[in-house]
């Protein structure tokens, strides 16, 4: 490895370490009881099987600074521009129709402020900030390191699922995000959970998914401190048994990497939709350097009999390390990209380029659909001779 390769490798490792440092910092902020050091009210923790909700609580915990509601002016005051809301929870609360007039505008502003970075940068929340995503990623790393046989089964199952998806694909815009929604049953599940949560909130006039959201539970979420107070008349109680939900979400990764995040999570589904409009940070494949595309001109083994060994070693590593399983080689949509940059870090051939600016996937999809419609032959009705 020459000096240039060493610098490139060091720079890539620095990116990875920095991302995990950010993930760890937000995990600590969201999960540790740091609110003991500020004027945060405490919330009782009940057990349905031990004493019930009407009896004395087991313990009390302070409100955590959860992803449900961020950067409050204080724990009893909502300030415009100082409150960020999870988009799924925020829309649910609005659909209940019970948000007070005083809180309506701050709630809408908080929802928009949360989504602005997603529209600009893409779904950075799932790759850099989500506390549950950090726990799941850490669990995945543990499986890779300490359970190699199980990890091999996960990879085989993942490849089989990809082959099945290709065989059953509808053929409608296969490289775009909206076409993927049609062809991927798991993406349909996540969007189905999202739609069910929104419809259920409007029907029952209560943010139904917030009660079981593993992100909010694992961070002792405030469940939209002010808005839910106006909806229910009291704060959401923390129930001990509900902690099984984030545990199940983490253990689901035994089946496939980031199974909860990729296949079920409605928060991720909503952020992916917003991320389709992101114009920044676009990883792309440099064809002239990618060994999975063709033999690079700089390859020293091009003339040897074992040419192609690098392909057997690589095996689309950029797709395997991607937490969302995005196929960059076939120019798959980057709407689900979490900007983790693992594809760039893992590529040994320097064939991944991170473009700072590119066409948003939503716009590119619309262009392809428009072009496809123009190419379709028009059915001209023939005159009836009779």
PyMOL commands that set and color helices and strands:
alter all, ss='L'
color gray80, all
select helices_A, chain A and resi 3-31+34-37+87-96+101-121+124-129+131-146+148-168+177-183+185-204+209-211+214-218+225-232+240-254+259-263+266-275+309-314+317-321+342-346+361-375
alter helices_A, ss='H'
color red, helices_A
select strands_A, chain A and resi 42-46+59-62+69-70+84-85+238-239+280-285+352-357
alter strands_A, ss='S'
color yellow, strands_A
deselect
rebuild
show_as cartoon
